[in-house]
Amino acid sequence: MKIHEFQAKEILRRHGVPTPRGRIAETPEEAGRIAGELGGSVCAVKAQIHAGGRGKGGGIRLARSAAEAAAHARALLGMRLVTRQTGPAGRTVRKVLVEEGLDIDREFYLAVTLDRAAAAPVVIASLEGGVEIETVAAERPDAIRKVWANPLLGLSPFRARRLAFGLGLEGKTAGRFAGFVTALFAAFVANDGSLAEINPLVLTRAGD
């Protein structure tokens, strides 16, 4: 089953996974209003289609005011967005997610999926956030870390922390990362997932 980004984030929130504040808009006016309510100096206006690669296709735009957010929404809504995953026909944008901007320090890749060879869930993390994991695996396999969960007992706190340390995280940041991984794993199990992927997972300058 394919779901939109905003629907995925609603699922993640229910399981305690931290996500940026944001709401869905179907008109430019609504997008501008949401941007104003979010406050801050920057927000993102993100096309909602069932395909990845939206940023490269021009489907994610930064706005520095409510008026700019409305203008971006006006340009995106109704357009045929073409990405590597849509094929040349593209997909029509009917909704946009207006989301708060974050003060980003670092970006990571994080996913939970099934390792059929090991007959167990595996958590995969990488220092190379925002990049397709296949590219990282081919060019920098040393940048990928993995831990396996027990099929019956789940993901232990020890393994979650070990993953954090493997990425070079320390102190409170490592603890927050481990908590994030544990919550994502809980969402994966509760929804009978085959893949729960966050790319990029961001670390803010405040350490969140």
C-alpha positions as CSV (number, residue, x, y, z in Angstrom):
1,M,0.0,0.0,0.0
2,K,1.4,3.4,-0.9
3,I,0.7,6.4,1.3
4,H,1.6,10.1,1.1
5,E,4.3,11.7,3.3
6,F,1.8,13.5,5.4
7,Q,-0.1,10.2,6.1
8,A,3.2,8.4,7.0
9,K,4.0,11.2,9.5
10,E,0.6,10.9,11.1
11,I,1.4,7.2,11.7
12,L,4.9,8.0,13.0
13,R,3.5,10.6,15.5
14,R,1.1,8.0,16.9
15,H,4.2,5.9,17.9
16,G,6.1,8.8,19.4
17,V,8.5,9.4,16.4
18,P,9.4,13.1,16.4
19,T,8.4,14.9,13.2
20,P,8.3,18.5,12.0
21,R,5.1,20.5,12.6
22,G,3.1,20.8,9.4
23,R,-0.4,20.5,7.8
24,I,-1.8,19.6,4.5
25,A,-3.2,22.3,2.1
26,E,-5.3,21.9,-1.1
27,T,-5.3,25.6,-2.1
28,P,-2.7,28.3,-2.2
29,E,-4.6,30.4,0.3
30,E,-4.7,27.6,2.7
31,A,-0.9,27.0,2.3
32,G,-0.2,30.7,3.0
33,R,-2.4,30.6,6.1
34,I,-0.6,27.5,7.4
35,A,2.8,29.0,6.8
36,G,1.9,32.1,8.8
37,E,0.6,30.0,11.7
38,L,3.8,27.9,11.8
39,G,5.9,31.0,12.2
40,G,9.7,30.9,11.8
41,S,11.8,32.3,9.0
42,V,11.5,29.3,6.6
43,C,9.0,26.6,5.8
44,A,8.9,23.9,3.1
45,V,6.0,23.4,0.6
46,K,6.1,19.8,-0.4
47,A,4.2,18.2,-3.3
48,Q,2.3,15.0,-2.1
49,I,2.5,12.3,-4.7
50,H,3.2,8.5,-4.5
51,A,6.8,8.7,-5.7
52,G,10.2,9.6,-4.4
53,G,12.7,12.1,-5.9
54,R,10.3,15.0,-5.4
55,G,13.1,17.4,-4.4
56,K,15.1,16.8,-7.6
57,G,11.9,17.1,-9.6
58,G,11.1,20.5,-8.2
59,G,8.4,19.3,-5.9
60,I,9.8,20.6,-2.7
61,R,10.3,24.4,-2.4
62,L,11.4,26.6,0.5
63,A,9.4,29.7,1.4
64,R,10.5,32.6,3.6
65,S,7.0,34.2,4.0
66,A,3.3,33.2,3.9
67,A,3.0,34.9,0.5
68,E,5.9,32.9,-0.9
69,A,4.4,29.7,0.5
70,A,1.1,30.5,-1.2
71,A,2.9,31.2,-4.5
72,H,4.8,27.9,-4.3
73,A,1.6,26.1,-3.6
74,R,-0.1,27.8,-6.6
75,A,2.8,26.6,-8.8
76,L,2.7,23.0,-7.5
77,L,-1.0,22.3,-7.2
78,G,-2.3,20.8,-10.4
79,M,1.1,20.4,-12.0
80,R,2.3,17.0,-13.4
81,L,5.4,16.3,-11.3
82,V,8.0,14.1,-13.1
83,T,10.5,12.2,-11.0
84,R,12.7,9.2,-11.5
85,Q,10.0,7.0,-9.9
86,T,7.0,8.4,-11.8
87,G,8.2,7.8,-15.3
88,P,7.8,10.4,-18.1
89,A,4.0,10.7,-17.6
90,G,4.5,12.1,-14.0
91,R,1.8,12.4,-11.4
92,T,-0.6,15.2,-10.7
93,V,-0.1,17.2,-7.5
94,R,-3.4,17.6,-5.6
95,K,-2.1,18.4,-2.1
96,V,0.9,20.0,-0.6
97,L,2.4,19.6,2.9
98,V,3.4,22.9,4.4
99,E,6.0,22.1,7.1
100,E,8.2,24.1,9.5
101,G,11.8,24.7,8.6
102,L,14.5,23.1,10.8
103,D,17.9,24.4,11.8
104,I,19.8,21.3,10.4
105,D,23.2,20.3,11.7
106,R,23.6,16.9,10.1
107,E,21.6,14.5,7.9
108,F,21.4,10.7,8.3
109,Y,19.6,7.8,6.5
110,L,17.5,5.4,8.7
111,A,15.4,2.5,7.8
112,V,13.8,-0.7,9.2
113,T,13.2,-3.5,6.9
114,L,13.1,-7.3,6.7
115,D,16.3,-9.3,6.2
116,R,14.8,-12.5,4.7
117,A,18.1,-14.3,4.7
118,A,18.5,-13.8,8.5
119,A,14.7,-14.2,9.1
120,A,14.7,-11.0,11.2
121,P,14.1,-7.3,11.0
122,V,17.2,-5.2,10.4
123,V,17.8,-1.5,11.2
124,I,20.0,0.3,8.7
125,A,21.6,3.7,9.3
126,S,24.1,5.8,7.4
127,L,26.0,9.0,7.7
128,E,25.0,9.8,4.2
129,G,21.5,11.2,4.6
130,G,19.6,12.6,1.6
131,V,21.3,10.2,-0.8
132,E,19.8,7.0,-2.2
133,I,20.9,4.1,-0.1
134,E,21.8,2.1,-3.2
135,T,24.3,4.8,-4.2
136,V,25.8,4.8,-0.7
137,A,26.1,1.0,-0.6
138,A,27.9,1.0,-4.0
139,E,30.2,4.0,-3.4
140,R,30.7,4.1,0.4
141,P,29.7,0.8,2.1
142,D,31.7,1.7,5.1
143,A,29.2,4.5,5.8
144,I,26.4,2.0,6.5
145,R,25.7,0.5,9.9
146,K,23.2,-2.3,10.6
147,V,21.8,-4.0,13.7
148,W,19.4,-6.9,13.7
149,A,16.3,-7.2,16.0
150,N,15.2,-10.4,17.7
151,P,12.1,-11.6,15.8
152,L,10.4,-12.4,19.1
153,L,11.8,-9.9,21.5
154,G,12.2,-6.9,19.2
155,L,14.9,-4.3,19.2
156,S,16.8,-4.0,22.5
157,P,17.9,-0.6,23.8
158,F,21.5,-1.9,23.7
159,R,21.3,-2.5,19.9
160,A,19.7,0.9,19.3
161,R,22.5,2.6,21.3
162,R,25.1,0.6,19.5
163,L,23.8,1.9,16.2
164,A,24.0,5.5,17.5
165,F,27.6,5.0,18.6
166,G,28.4,3.4,15.2
167,L,27.4,6.7,13.6
168,G,29.7,8.7,16.0
169,L,26.9,10.1,18.2
170,E,27.6,10.6,21.8
171,G,25.9,11.6,25.1
172,K,22.3,13.0,25.0
173,T,22.4,13.0,21.2
174,A,23.1,9.3,21.1
175,G,20.3,8.7,23.6
176,R,17.8,10.7,21.5
177,F,18.8,8.9,18.4
178,A,18.3,5.5,20.1
179,G,14.9,6.6,21.3
180,F,14.0,7.7,17.7
181,V,15.1,4.3,16.4
182,T,13.1,2.4,19.0
183,A,10.0,4.4,18.2
184,L,10.4,3.9,14.4
185,F,10.8,0.1,15.0
186,A,7.6,0.1,17.1
187,A,5.8,1.8,14.2
188,F,7.2,-0.7,11.7
189,V,6.0,-3.7,13.8
190,A,2.6,-2.2,14.7
191,N,1.8,-1.5,11.1
192,D,3.1,-4.8,9.8
193,G,5.6,-3.0,7.6
194,S,8.0,-4.3,5.0
195,L,10.0,-1.0,5.0
196,A,10.0,2.1,7.1
197,E,12.5,4.6,5.7
198,I,13.4,8.1,6.7
199,N,15.7,9.9,4.3
200,P,17.0,12.3,5.5
201,L,16.7,12.0,9.2
202,V,18.0,15.3,10.5
203,L,19.9,16.3,13.6
204,T,19.1,19.9,14.5
205,R,21.7,22.3,16.0
206,A,19.7,22.0,19.2
207,G,20.6,18.3,19.4
208,D,17.1,17.0,18.5
